[in-house]
Amino acid sequence: MRRLWGYISIITATIFFGISATLDKIMLSSMHPVTIGAYTYIIAGIFLFLIRETPLREHVLNAINRKGESEARIKRNDYLILLLTALLSTVIAPLLFLTGLGDTTAVNASLILNVEVLFIILLGYLIFRETLQLKDFMGIVLIILGAVYLLTEGDFSTILQNVAVTGNFLVMAAAFFWSLDTVLSKFLSRKRDLIFISGVKSSVGGFVLLIIMLILGINTELPLEMLPYALGVSVFSIGCSFILIYIAIREIGASMVGALFPLSSLFGAIFAFIILREPFSIMQGISGIVMLTGVFILYWNGK
C-alpha cells in the first residue's frame, strides 16, 4: 500500500507540474515574464512557510524523511549553496523559460524540458565523476535525437530566422540551469527540513525578481483574472509537487521517480493541446516518446 501511495504521489506531481506551462502561457498574454516569476515564487514561498507553521509540518517531514538518514542542522556552507541554487532555479531558469515560452508553444516547451535529464547525467559525470554505462549512452543519443527535432521544429534551413526556434533554445537553456540546481541540491537533500529549504529558495527567487521588476520599471500589476492561474502554478505546480516528489522518493526510490517524472512533459503537451488548442503534430509526439524512452533507459537500473 505504501508503494502504491508512492506511485500515486509521483503521478499526481507530474500532472501538477505538467499543467504549469499551459497556465504560464495564459498569463503571458497579459503579464511580463518577470512579473509572473516574481509573484508565483513569492506565493509558493508563502504557501510552503504556511505549511511549515501548521500541525501538518511534522506529518509532511516524517513522510519525506527516513528515520536516522536526515540532518537536522543547516550549516553556514549550506546557506551558500541554498542561495546559489535559489538564484539558478527561481531567478535565471524561470526568466529564460518564461521568455522562451512567449516565443514558442507550450507543447514544444513541455517536451523540450526533458533535456534537463541529459544535463543532470552529464553534470553528475563531470562534477561527481559518476560512471556512464553503455545503456546511458543509448539514452543520451535518444534524448538528443528527440531534442534536435523539437528545437529546430524539423527545419534546419531557417533556424536563425525562426522566432519560435529562439524560444525553444531559451527553454533548453532554462532546463540547463534547473539541472544545475538539481545537481547542486544533492548537497542539501539530506537535510530534514526540506520544506524550509524549498520555501527559502522560492522566496529568495520571488523577491529578487520583484526587485528586478521595480528597477526596470516593469508593470507590477497582477490582473485579478490571472490570480487563479498564478495560484495554480504557485500552490500546485511548485509547492505541492515538491512535497509529493519527496514522498514518492521515500516510498518507491529516486530512480523510479526520475524515470516517471518526465511524464510531466507529456501531460504538459496534452494540457496545451486541450486547453490552448495548440497544434500537436505526429512528429512532435514521436520526438517526445523518443526522449521519454531515452530518459527511462538512463534511469533503468536493470531490476
C-alpha positions in Angstrom: 0.0 0.0 0.0 2.9 2.4 0.8 4.4 1.8 -2.6 1.0 2.4 -4.2 0.9 5.8 -2.4 4.4 6.5 -3.8 3.2 5.9 -7.4 0.1 8.0 -6.8 2.2 10.8 -5.4 4.7 11.0 -8.3 1.9 10.7 -11.0 0.0 13.5 -9.2 3.1 15.6 -9.1 3.7 15.1 -12.8 0.2 16.3 -13.6 0.6 19.3 -11.3 3.9 20.2 -12.9 2.8 19.4 -16.4 0.0 22.0 -16.4 2.3 24.8 -15.3 3.4 25.6 -18.9 -0.2 26.0 -20.0 -1.0 28.3 -17.1 2.2 30.3 -17.7 1.3 30.7 -21.3 -2.1 32.0 -20.4 -0.6 34.6 -18.0 2.0 35.7 -20.7 -0.9 37.1 -22.7 -1.3 40.0 -20.2 1.8 39.8 -17.9 5.6 40.3 -18.3 7.7 37.1 -17.7 9.5 38.8 -14.7 6.1 39.7 -13.1 4.9 36.1 -13.5 8.1 34.7 -12.0 8.1 37.2 -9.1 4.5 36.6 -8.0 4.4 32.8 -8.5 7.6 32.2 -6.5 6.6 34.6 -3.7 3.2 32.9 -3.4 4.9 29.5 -3.5 7.3 30.6 -0.7 4.3 31.9 1.4 2.5 28.6 0.9 5.4 26.4 2.0 6.1 28.5 5.1 2.4 28.4 6.0 2.6 24.5 5.8 5.7 24.7 8.0 3.9 26.7 10.7 0.9 24.4 10.8 0.4 20.9 12.5 1.0 19.5 9.0 4.7 20.2 9.3 5.7 17.1 11.3 3.4 14.8 9.2 5.0 16.1 6.0 8.6 16.0 7.3 8.0 12.4 8.6 6.6 11.5 5.2 9.6 12.8 3.2 12.4 11.7 5.6 13.6 8.3 6.7 14.5 7.9 10.4 18.2 8.3 11.0 19.0 9.4 7.4 18.4 13.1 7.7 20.4 16.0 9.2 18.6 18.5 11.4 21.3 21.2 11.4 21.7 23.5 8.4 25.4 24.8 8.3 26.8 28.1 7.1 28.1 26.5 3.9 24.6 25.0 3.3 23.2 28.5 3.2 25.7 29.5 0.4 24.6 26.5 -1.7 21.0 27.4 -0.9 21.4 30.9 -2.1 23.2 29.8 -5.3 20.6 27.2 -6.1 17.8 29.8 -5.4 19.3 32.1 -8.0 19.7 29.3 -10.5 16.3 27.7 -10.1 14.0 30.5 -9.2 15.6 33.5 -11.0 17.7 32.6 -14.0 15.8 29.5 -15.1 12.3 30.9 -14.8 13.2 34.1 -16.7 14.7 32.0 -19.6 11.8 29.6 -19.6 9.0 32.2 -19.5 10.8 34.4 -22.1 11.2 31.4 -24.4 7.6 30.2 -23.7 6.4 33.5 -25.1 8.0 32.7 -28.5 7.2 29.0 -28.7 4.3 26.7 -27.9 3.6 25.2 -24.5 3.6 21.8 -26.3 7.1 22.3 -27.5 8.3 23.8 -24.3 7.0 20.9 -22.2 8.7 18.3 -24.3 12.0 20.2 -24.6 12.3 20.3 -20.8 13.2 16.6 -21.0 16.7 17.7 -21.9 17.1 18.6 -18.2 17.7 14.8 -17.5 20.5 14.8 -20.1 22.2 17.8 -18.4 21.8 16.2 -15.0 23.5 13.0 -16.2 26.4 14.9 -17.8 26.9 17.3 -14.9 26.9 14.3 -12.5 29.6 12.7 -14.6 31.7 16.0 -14.6 31.2 17.0 -11.0 30.8 13.8 -9.1 32.7 11.5 -11.6 29.7 9.2 -11.8 30.3 6.4 -14.3 28.4 6.1 -17.6 27.3 2.6 -18.8 26.5 1.6 -22.4 22.8 2.0 -21.8 23.4 5.6 -20.6 25.0 6.4 -24.0 21.9 4.9 -25.7 19.6 7.0 -23.6 21.6 10.2 -24.2 21.5 9.6 -28.0 17.7 9.2 -27.9 17.2 12.4 -25.9 19.5 14.3 -28.3 17.6 13.0 -31.4 14.2 14.0 -30.0 15.5 17.3 -28.8 17.1 18.2 -32.1 13.8 17.9 -34.0 11.9 19.8 -31.3 14.5 22.6 -31.1 14.6 23.2 -34.9 11.0 22.2 -35.5 12.3 20.0 -38.2 13.5 22.9 -40.4 17.3 23.4 -40.3 17.3 25.9 -43.1 15.6 28.8 -41.2 17.0 28.2 -37.7 18.4 31.8 -37.4 15.3 33.5 -38.7 12.7 31.4 -36.8 11.5 33.2 -33.6 9.9 30.0 -32.3 13.3 28.2 -32.6 14.9 31.0 -30.5 12.2 30.4 -27.9 12.9 26.7 -28.0 16.6 27.3 -27.3 15.8 29.6 -24.4 13.6 26.8 -22.9 16.6 24.4 -23.3 18.8 27.0 -21.5 16.3 27.1 -18.7 16.5 23.3 -18.4 20.3 23.6 -18.1 20.0 25.9 -15.1 17.3 23.8 -13.5 19.7 20.8 -13.9 22.5 22.7 -12.2 20.1 23.3 -9.3 19.2 19.6 -9.2 22.8 18.5 -9.1 23.9 21.1 -6.5 20.8 20.4 -4.4 22.2 16.9 -3.7 24.3 18.7 -1.0 21.1 19.8 0.7 18.9 16.7 0.1 19.9 15.0 3.4 18.6 18.0 5.5 15.4 17.2 7.4 13.6 20.5 7.0 13.3 20.4 3.2 10.1 22.5 3.5 12.2 25.3 4.9 14.9 24.9 2.2 12.3 25.0 -0.6 10.5 27.9 1.0 13.7 29.9 1.2 14.5 29.1 -2.5 11.1 30.2 -3.7 11.0 33.3 -1.5 14.6 34.4 -2.5 13.8 34.0 -6.2 10.5 35.8 -5.9 11.9 38.8 -4.2 14.9 39.1 -6.4 12.6 39.1 -9.5 10.4 41.6 -7.7 13.4 43.9 -7.3 14.4 43.4 -10.9 10.8 44.3 -11.9 10.9 47.5 -9.9 14.4 48.6 -11.1 13.4 48.0 -14.8 10.0 49.7 -14.3 8.1 46.6 -15.4 4.4 46.7 -14.8 3.8 45.2 -11.4 0.0 44.6 -11.8 -1.4 41.1 -11.3 -4.7 41.2 -13.1 -7.5 39.7 -11.0 -8.5 37.3 -13.8 -4.9 35.9 -13.7 -4.8 35.3 -10.0 -6.3 31.7 -10.2 -3.6 30.8 -12.7 -0.8 32.3 -10.5 -2.2 30.4 -7.5 -2.4 27.2 -9.5 1.3 27.4 -10.5 2.5 28.5 -7.1 0.5 26.1 -4.9 0.2 23.0 -7.0 3.0 23.1 -9.7 5.6 24.3 -7.2 4.6 23.8 -3.6 2.5 20.6 -3.7 4.7 19.0 -6.4 7.8 19.4 -4.2 6.1 17.6 -1.3 4.7 14.8 -3.4 8.0 14.2 -5.2 9.9 13.7 -1.9 7.1 11.4 -0.6 7.5 9.4 -3.8 11.3 9.2 -3.4 10.8 7.7 0.1 8.3 5.1 -1.0 9.5 4.0 -4.4 13.1 5.3 -4.7 14.8 8.1 -6.5 15.4 6.0 -9.7 11.8 5.2 -10.2 10.8 8.8 -9.5 13.4 10.0 -12.0 12.1 7.6 -14.6 8.4 8.6 -14.1 8.7 12.4 -13.5 9.5 13.2 -17.2 5.9 12.1 -17.9 5.1 15.7 -16.8 6.3 16.8 -20.2 3.8 14.5 -21.9 1.0 15.8 -19.6 2.1 19.3 -20.3 1.8 18.8 -24.1 -1.6 17.2 -23.7 -2.9 20.1 -21.5 -1.6 22.6 -24.0 -3.3 20.8 -26.8 -6.6 20.5 -25.0 -6.8 23.9 -23.2 -4.8 26.2 -25.5 -5.7 24.4 -28.7 -2.1 24.3 -29.8 -1.1 22.0 -32.6 0.4 18.7 -31.5 1.8 17.0 -34.6 2.6 13.3 -35.1 6.4 14.2 -35.3 6.2 16.2 -32.1 4.6 13.1 -30.4 7.2 10.8 -31.8 10.0 13.1 -30.7 8.5 13.3 -27.2 8.2 9.5 -27.0 11.8 9.1 -28.2 13.0 11.5 -25.5 10.9 9.7 -22.8 12.4 6.4 -23.9 15.9 7.8 -23.5 15.1 9.1 -20.0 13.7 5.7 -19.0 16.8 4.0 -20.2 19.0 6.4 -18.3 17.2 5.7 -15.0 16.6 2.0 -15.5 18.6 0.0 -13.0 18.2 -3.4 -14.5 15.7 -4.6 -11.8 
